[in-house]
């Protein structure tokens, strides 16, 4: 009985190590895509729009707010 336990010890060790590595591999999150850049800001053209309170032209007189 002891001989069987001693012979199975390396098999169980390899099995536990393999399961630990597999669990770590499955638990980690996905890597970011290759084409993704860190902290890169993409601006959309035409994103700023005029509000109703803004004057229509630059040559017009503007009133000061109190």
C-alpha positions in Angstrom: 0.0 0.0 0.0 2.8 2.4 0.8 4.6 1.6 -2.4 1.5 2.6 -4.4 1.2 5.9 -2.5 4.9 6.6 -3.1 4.5 5.8 -6.8 1.3 8.0 -7.2 2.9 11.0 -5.4 4.7 12.4 -8.5 1.5 12.0 -10.6 -0.6 13.8 -8.1 2.0 16.6 -7.9 2.0 17.1 -11.6 -1.8 17.0 -11.7 -2.1 19.7 -9.0 0.5 21.9 -10.6 -1.2 21.6 -14.0 -4.6 22.4 -12.5 -3.3 25.4 -10.7 -1.7 26.8 -14.0 -5.0 26.1 -15.9 -7.0 27.9 -13.2 -4.8 30.9 -13.3 -5.0 30.9 -17.2 -8.8 30.8 -17.1 -9.2 33.4 -14.4 -7.1 36.2 -15.9 -8.9 38.8 -17.9 -8.5 39.4 -21.7 -5.6 41.3 -23.0 -6.3 44.7 -24.7 -6.3 44.5 -28.5 -3.0 45.1 -30.3 -4.3 48.1 -32.1 -5.4 49.9 -28.9 -3.3 52.8 -27.8 -3.0 53.9 -24.3 -4.6 57.2 -23.4 -5.3 58.3 -27.0 -8.0 60.8 -27.4 -10.0 60.7 -30.6 -11.9 63.9 -31.3 -15.0 63.9 -33.3 -15.2 66.7 -35.9 -18.2 69.0 -35.5 -18.7 68.0 -31.9 -19.0 71.6 -30.6 -22.4 73.2 -31.4 -23.6 76.8 -31.0 -26.1 77.4 -28.3 -29.1 79.7 -28.7 -27.5 82.4 -26.4 -24.3 82.7 -28.4 -24.1 85.6 -30.9 -24.5 84.8 -34.5 -21.6 86.9 -35.8 -18.4 88.4 -34.6 -19.1 91.9 -35.8 -22.2 92.4 -33.7 -22.1 94.2 -30.4 -22.0 92.0 -27.4 -23.7 92.8 -24.1 -22.0 92.2 -20.8 -23.6 90.1 -18.2 -23.9 91.7 -14.8 
